[in-house]
Amino acid sequence: MIGHLLSGRYEMVSRVGGGGMALVYKARDILLNRFVAVKVLRQQFMHDDEFVRRFRREAQAAASLSHPNIVSIYDVGQEEDTHYIIMEYVDGANLNEIIRDRAPLPAAEAVRIASQICDALDHAHHSQIIHRDIKPHNILIGNNGRVKVTDFGIARAVTSSTITQTGSVVGSVHYFSPEHAKGVTTGEKSDIYSLGIVLYQMLTGRLPFLGESPISVALKHLQEPFEEPRLVNPSIPQSVENIILRAMRKNPQERYSSAKEMLADLETSLQPQRLNEPRAQFGGDADDEEHTRVIPAIRPNMGTSGDETIVKKGSEGERWDEQEPAKRKKRWVLPTVFGILAAVLIGILVWAVFALKGQLSPSDVQVPTVVGETLEAARVKLEGAGLKVADPVIMEASAEVEENHVIRQSKQDMSVKEGSSVTLTVSTGPELPTMESLKGKSYNDAVAILKGLGLPEGSVKKDEAFDNESEPGTVLDQTPPAGELFDPAKDTVTLTVSKGPESFPMPNLIGMSLSEAKAALLKKNLKLPDDKIIQEPSYATKGKVFRQFPAEQNETVQAGTEVTIYISSGYPADAKQKPMNVTVSPVEGKTSSIKILVTDALGDNRVVWGPKKISATTTIPVTLVLSPGEQGQITVFRDDQYYDAIPVPYDDVPAMTPEPTQTPDPGTVENQDLNGFTDHADQGNNGQ
């Protein structure tokens, strides 16, 4: 069954338990995204029509039970031959595991657990449902301490069919009531008997009846007394032992009349004035044949019918009767005196005890009603009346009573001794659902899950954020976090939803070295694969980026985008380089500002020298790089006025043999003397 999708909805995760009639699995409800428990009927019972019919009927009846101490039943169904029940999943341990690991339990803990079981049984009995298989295995203790009774329905279906199946006893014989063992009709008091055994086992760590076979154990339930709990564990209060003794009476008429009555007894059993109460006595305990009778001793001369003892003279009887008659007559005096003195002393002692008890005994006070009050106000009210609030206060979820207000009190409308403790049950508000994990789900799916938990759509707040790893619309974060309790009626759930990767302007990489380009791209979380770094000849500076894709500066891109860059590996093979020396003279008798511009394959009108001032004729080295079919030009400005231009045709320049260099050799450059050039004043500032 593990991994199977039951009815297309329940994904079986793991097996968590099982009994004689069914197996229990942990499953995930993929529709509501929550864990549930799935109880599956064993194969050998699936074709028993009568059993299956009663099983389904009783399981449906159990689904009508709604109580905080009863495991909720969500669904009943069938898939082919598989009959199953979908129940609330309780994250914790069953009582059998706790008894095995920790028994005997403290009396307070055992009473608390038994009280919650009693409360569950009282609710079920009012709905005409009898459990019939109360045992530690069917009592679940959540991690929050809440007790949950499970297996309503199946137990009733089993016992209503037959007590045996294929030679095996159905149910748990160690927890049978005597009437259950007889096979007669069982009712509420059968559950009370079983609960008494569970309480016995919690407090002693052992079962009251053991045997070599189920039949021998069943017979002991019917015929034999059990060892009293305080003989096994002397620390058990007498009041608690009395509850066990009454719950486990073999005669149902001598047990508690209802689970509610037993619950009331449990709730007061640990009060100080009850801890050492007398041992409970029952009518069946007075059987004359089972008690030792005291018979008075028969003395000489104590005939009861007037007959006298005949003693012959000289016999032993005659000698005994005749010795010191005066002393024998006075033997009653001394005992009589001592008896009178003892009686007087006892009377004085009794009087003193009662007098002292009257002075020391606390007075009676009326318990005020604090139901509906806040815990603080209830505490003040009870302490003002001379009473104490029992510690700890019991916290319980309630949809009817406001949070931090008293739901019920253990004593109400009665007189108790001053200083007595009152146990308060205080509301924690409605039973709150647990927030599920919504991360990774789509926003719409997350909202649907929250609606299933009772949250109105208006209570969902949506925040958006960029995320490079998630699709747009995916939930990135949530408040409250998964696993936390929340109130659908009051709380707001905030979902942080992905907007996808963030968009931003493409950085300009032109003119950068490879390392500079990598650093700029890394800063923007852009990718530069090795196969996207392309080395090509170019008129750009060698080792610098001269082209990129995406190409446009400030073009919008997203994080993670792959970028292609082109890095210059040097000038193309058909490029030509022309180094020249340009000689320039200032205005005669003055200092002139000279600026030289070059138009070639590296760019138009790029400044290669100046502006600088000269006061004498100066020779300036200039290098042009020419591409095929183009003509270079050197343009000279003097005092910001066009001075002259020197054309440099591509075809007039010899081909380059070595790799071009950026620095001309002054010894091989062609000298171009501009001294004596015409001023060309009519050209104005052309070429700037």
N, C-alpha and C positions, 0 to 999 in steps of 0.2 A: 504493500500500500504506500510505502514511502515514495514521494515524488508524484503520486497519482493525483490528478485533478478531479476531485469528487463532485459530480453534478455540474462540472464546468465552472465551479466557484471556489471550492475549498482545496487548497494545495496542501497535501499531507507532508508535514515537515519531519516529524519524528514520533516514535512510539514512547508514551510516557507512563503507561500502566496497563493493567488489565485484571480481570477476575474470571470467575467460572462462566459467566454469561457473555461477556463482551470485552473488547479491547479498546483502549483509549489512546488516541493520537493527538498530538499538537499539530494544528493546521493554520494556514493563513487564509483569511477571507479576502480574496483578491478584489472583491467589489468594494468593501469598506476598508480594506487595508488594515486589518487587525487580526490578532491571534485568537483562535477559538479552540475549544476541545471537542473532538469528534469521537463519539462512542459508537463503535461498530459491533453489531451482533455477531457472535461466533458462527462459523459455517454450519455446525451441527444443529443449530436451532432455526436456520433460515427457512427450512421447508416444513416446519411444524406450524400449520395454518392457525390452529387455535392459540398457540403461544405467540405467534407474530401479531395476531389480531389484538390480543390483550396487551402485548408489549406496546403497540402503537397507541392503543386507547389510554393506557396508564401514563405513557410518556407525554401524551398530549394533555392529560389532566395535570401532570406535574408542571407543564409549561405555564399553567395558570397561576402558579405560586410566584409571588413577587415579594421577596423579603431580603433584607441585607445579609442574613445568615444562611441563605439557600442559594446554591449555584443556579443561575438563570439558564433556562432552556430557550434557545433562539429558534430552533427549527427541527423538524422531524421529517425524514424523507427516505426514499428508496432509489437505488441505482441498480438496475437489473435485480440480482438476488441479494444485494447488500442493503441491509436495513441500518439506518444510522440516526443518531441524535446529535444536533449541534448545540453545544453548551458554552457557558462562560468559561474562559481559561483563567485559572487562578495561579499566579506566579508565587510559588512557595513550596511547602512540604505537607505531606499528610500526617495526621496525628500519630499513626503507627510508627513513622520514622522518628518523630520527636520522642515518643515513649522509648523506642529502642535506643536512642542516643543519650537521653537525659533522665529517664525515670529513676527513682520516684520524683515527680514534679513537686514544687512548693504548693502548699495548700491553696494559696491565693491564686496562683496561675491555673491550677486544676479547676477551682470553683469558677473562675472567669470563663474558661473554655466550656465547662458544663452548662453555665448559665446561657451562653449564646446558642448552644445546641438545643437547650430547653426552649428558648425563644423561637427557634426555627420549628421545632416539633409542635409547639402550641399553634403556630400559624398554619402548619400543614394539617393538624388534627381538626382545626376549625373549618378547613376546606374538605373534610372527609377523606383525607389522604393519610394512610398509615405507611410509615417507612418500611418497617419489618426487617431491616438489615443494618441497624445502627451498630457501627464498629469503627475503630480508629482509622481503618483504611478508607472509609467513606467520609472522613472529616478532614477538610483541607484548611490549613492555616496559611493565610497570605503573608507576604513579607511585611505588611502593615499591621499584622496581628489580628486581622479580621478572620473569624471562624466561618467556614462555609460548609454546609451539609450537602452532600451530593448523592446521586443514585436513587432519587425518588422515582417511582414508576417502575423501573426494572424489577426491584425487589418485590413489589406487590404483584407484578405479573408472574414472577416465578412461584411465589407461595400460593397464589390463587390457582395455579395449574396443578402442581403436584409437589410433594416434598422431595422427591428423588427424580433423577434423570439418568438412565442407563446405569443404575446401581450407585450413583454418587449422591451424597447429600447436598442439596442446593441451599446455599446460604452459609452462614458462619456459625457452626455449632457451638463454638466457645461463647457466643453472645446470644444464644437462643434463650427465650423465656420458657418456663416449664410448659405452658400451654402450646407454645410453638413446637416444642419437642414432642408433645402428644399428638400434634397434627390437627388440633381443633382450631376453631376460628380465633384469630388473634385481633386485638384492637389496640387502642392507645396505650394501655398499660403494658403491652408487650414491648413497645418502644421505650417506656420508662424503665423496665427491667434491664433492657440492653444498655441504656445509658448509665444505669447503676454499675454495670460491669465495666463500662469504659471509665467511669470515675474511679472505681476500685483499681483498675490497671494503671491509671495515671498516678495514683498516690502510693501504690505499692510496687509497681514495676513488674507485677506478675498477674496471671489470670486466676480467678477463684476456683475454676474447675479444669483439671487436666486429665487426660486418659489416653489409653493406647489406641483407641479407635473413636470415630465420631459417635457411635452408639453408646460407648461407655461414658463419654462426656455428656451426652444427652440424658442418660440415666441419672448422672450425678445432679444435673439441674433439677430432676424430678424428685430425688430421694435424699440426697446428702446435704448436710450443712456445709458452709464454706468457712474458712479461717477468717476471723474478724480482722478488719483492716488494721486496727491499732495493735494487734498482736504481731503484725508484720512490720508496721512502721509506727512506733509509739509517738512520733511527732504529729500525727494527724489529730486535729482537734476533735473532741467528742461530738461536737455539733455536726461536723462534716461526716464522721462515721455514722451518726444516726441517720443522715440522709441516705447513705449507701445501704444501711440495714433495711430501711423502709422501702427503698426503690427495688431491692432484690428479694422481697418476700415472695415465697413460692405461691402463696395464695394471692391472686390479683386483688382481692377485696381489701387486703391489708397494705397495698401499695398506695402511692399518691393517686388521688382521683383524677388528676389531669397534669399535663406538663406545666401548666400555669401555676398550679399549686406547688410543684417541685421547684419551679423558678423562684417563687416567692421565698421558699425555705432557703434556697441557695444564696439569695441576695442578702439575707440577714445572718447567715451561718458564721460569719467571721467577726460579728460584733463581740466586743469584749465580754458582755454579760452572758453570751451563749457558748463561749469556747469550752467551758468546763461543765456544761449542763449534764444532768444524769443520762445514763445510757437509756436509749429508747427501749420500751417494753411493749410487747404485742400480746394479743389475746391467746395466740397459739402457744405462747411460752409457758402457760400455766398447766400443762398436762401433768396430772398427778403421778402417772406412772414414770415420768422422766425425772421426778424430783426425789431427793433423799428425805425421809421422814425421821423426825427425832422422837424416840420412844423413851419415856422415863425409866430410870433404873429401878429394879424391884429390890426392896430391902427386907430384912427379917421383921416379923411382926406387922407386916403391911398387907394383911389379908384383905381381899376385896369383897369376900362373900360371907364373912363371919366365921369362917373356919379358923381354927387355932392350930398352932404347931405343937405336937405332942412330943415332949422331951423326957426320956427316961432319966431317973436319978442316977447320977454317976456318969452320965454320957458327956460328950464334948459340949453339947448344947446346954446342958445343965451347968457345967462349969463356967461357960462364957456368960450365962445369964446371972450368975450369982456373984461375980467378982466386982467389988467396989461399987455397989449400987448408988451410993451417995454421989460419987464423982460423975457417974453416967448421967445422973439427973441434972447436973449443973453444966453440962457441956453446951447448952444452948445460949448461956448468958453472954459469953465473950463474942461469938459471932453476931449476936443480936446488937450488941453495943457498936461493934465495928460497922454493921450494916446501917444503923441509924446515923452514925457519923458520916459515912460515905454518902448517904442520901442527902444529908444537910449540905455537905461540901459540893455535891453535884448540883443541888438547887441553887447554891450561891453562884457557882460557875455559870450555870445557864442564865441566871439573872444578869450577871455581869456581861456575858456575851451579847445578850439581847439589848442591854442598855448601851453597850459600846457600839453595837451595830446600828442602833437608832441614831447615835451621834455621828457615825462615820458614813452611813449610807447616803449617797447623793439623793437629792430631792427629784421628784418627777417634774418634767417640763413638757409642754405641748410643742410638737414639731410644727414649725410654720411651713406653709406652702410656698415654695419658691419656683415652681414650674412656670416657665415663661419669663423669668427674671434673667438678667445678665449674670454671668458667673460671678463677677465682682459683687453685684448687689446681693446675690444669693448667699455668698460667703459672709458678707456683713450681717445679713439677716439671721443666718443660722448661728453665727458666733455670738450675736447679740442675745440669742435665746439660750446661750450656754451649751451649744452643741458644736461639733467639729465637722469639717468637710473631709471625708475620707480621701486619702491620697493613694493612687492617682485618681484624678477626675477622668471619667470615661468619656472619650470623644467619639461622636457618632454622626454620620452624615444624615441630614434630614431635609427634605424638600419643603416641609410644612413649617418648621421652626427656624427662626432667623439665626444666623451664625452667632456663636458665643452666648446663646441663650439656653436655659435649662430645658431639656426635653422631659425628663422624669427624675424622681428622687426615690431612694430605696425605702424611706420612711415618710409617711404623709398622713395627716389627720389622725394622729395617735400620740399617746404620752410615752415618753422614754426617760431613762435616767439622765440627769444632767451630765454632760461630758461625752455622751454617746456620739458615734460617728454616723454621718449621713452620706451615702454614696450618691453623687450627682452624675447624670448623663447629660453632656452638653453638646449642642449642635455645632458641627463644623460647616453648616450650610448644605446645599444640595450635594449629592454624590457627584463629584466632578470627574469628567472624562480625562483621559491622558492624551496629551498632544502627540500626534503621530509625526513621523519624519516625512517632511514634504520636499526635502532637498532633492534636486534632480528630476522632479516631476514637472509637467507643464503647469502653467498658472491655472488653466481651466480645470485640470484634474485635481489640483490642490484645493481649489474652491469647492469642488464637488465633495471631496473628502471632509472638508470643514463643515459643509452643510449637513453631511451625514452625522457629524458629532453634535449637531444642534446649534451651530453658529450661524446667525443671519448673514446674508451676503454683504449687507451694509457694514458689518463689523470687520471686514477684511480690508486692510490698507495695503496698497501696492506701491512699493518703491522700486525704481529702475536703476540699474547700474551697468556700466560696460563690463564685459567679461570676454577674454580672448579664447576661452576654452569651451564655452557653452553656447548652444543655439539660442537665438532670441526667444523670449517667452519662457525660459527655463527658470525654476525657482533656485536661487543661489543660497539664500539664508532665510531664517524664520524666527519670529519672536511671538510667543514663548517658544523655547527650544523643544525638541522632541523629548518625550518622556516626562514632561512637567505637567502637573495638573492645571487646568484652567476652567474658568466659569464662562460658558457660552453666553449666558445672559448679561454678563458685565464686561468681559475682556474683549480687547481688540487684538486681532492677529495681524502682524505686519509681515508681508512677504517681499523679500528683495528678489526682483526678477531681472534676468539678463536682457540687455539691449543688444547683445552681440558684441563683436570687437569694436573698439573705439576708432573713429575716423579722424584724420588730422592731415595738414598740408605736407606734401612730399618735400623733404629737404633737398637743397641744391648741392650736388656733389662735384660739379664741374670745377676743375683746377685742384682738387684734393689728391693727395697721395692715397695709395691703397689702405694704409693703416688709418689715415684720417677718415676715409670713407667708411671703413668698418666701424670705427668708433661712433660716427654720426648715426649709422643705421642701428647699431646696438642700443643706443640711447632711445630711439623711437620704437624699439622692439620690432624692427623690420629684419627680414632674413636675406642673407647674401650667400647663396650656395657657391661652392668652388666652381661649378660649371657655368656660373653666371658672371664670372670675372674673365673678361675677354681682352687679350692683348692684341692691338692692331697698330699698323703704321699710321702716323698722323702728323700734321703740322703743329699739333699742340706740344707742350713741353714733355719730354720723355719721362715716363713714370707717373704722369698726372692723368686724372679722369677727364676725358674730352667729350663723352656722351653717356647718357644714362636712360634707363627705362624702369618705371614710369619717367617720362622725359620732362614734363613741364614742372617748373618750380611752383610750389603751392598747390599742385594737383592733389585732390583728396584721395588718401589711401587709408587702409586699416592695418592695425597691428598684425604682424605675421605675414604681410605681403612679401613676396619674393621680388628682389630688385636685381636688375642686370646693369653692370657698369662696363665701359670700354676704356682701357688704359693705353696711353700712347707708348708704342715700343720704339719710337724714333721716326725720323722723316721717311716718307716713301722713297722707293729706289729711284724714281725719275725726278726727284727734287734736285734743284741746283742752288748752290750757295755762292753769293757774290759779295766778297769783302771789298770795301772801297774806303779811300781816305778823302774826306771832304775838307777843303781849305776855305776858311771864311775870314773876311776882313771887316773890322768895325768901320763906322763912319769916320772919316778922316778927322783926326784930332779929338775924337770922342771915345767914350766907352759905350759899347753896344751889347744888347741882350740877344743871344742867339738860341734858337730852338730848331731841332731837326726832327722831321716826321718821315716815316717810311711806310709805304704801301707795298705789301708783298703777300706771300701765301700765309704768313702768320697773322695778318690783319691789316685793316685799312687805317692809314694815318695814325699809326702808333708812334708815340714819342720815343725816340731812341737816345736823344741827347738834349740837355737843357730843360728849361731855359737857364742859360748861364751867361754871365757878363764877360766880355773880352775887351781888351784895350789894344791888342795887336793881332796881326794875322795869325790864325790858329788852324792846325790840321786836326780833324776829328775823324776817327775810324768808325765806319758804319758797315754792317753786314746785312745783306738781303737774302731771303730764302724764297726761291721762285718755283712755281708749279708750272707744268706744261700748258702752253697756250695763254699764259698770262704775262703781263709786263709789270715789272716793279717800277717804283718811282721814289726818289729822294726829294723831299720838299724842305726848303730852308726859309725860316722866318728870322728877320732881324728887327729888333725893337717892335715886335708884334706885327710887323708888316711883311707881306709876302715878298720874298727876295728872289728866289728862283727855284726851278725844279729840274731834276736830272732823271730822265727815263732810263730804265734798265731792262731791255727786252730779254725774254727767256732764251731765245735762240742765240743771243750774243754771249751767253755765259757757257763756258765749257762744263761738260758733265762731271759730277762728283765721283771721285774714285774711292776715297775713304768715307767712313760714316760721317755725316755732317757734324761739324762742331759749332758751337754758338759763339766762339771767340775767334775773330779774324787774326791772321798773322800779318802784322804791320809791314813785314818785309816783302810780302807777296801781293798786297792789295794794290789795286789800280788807283793812281793819284788823280783826283779830280779837283783842279784849282778853280775855285769860284771867284778868286780875286780878279777883278776886272769885268765880271758878269754885268750885264745891264740890269738896272734896277727893276725893270718890268713893273713900273708903278701903276701902269694901266690895268694890271691883273688884280689889283686890290688884295683881298685876303683869301682868294680861292685856294682851296686845299686844306684850309683849317678844319 
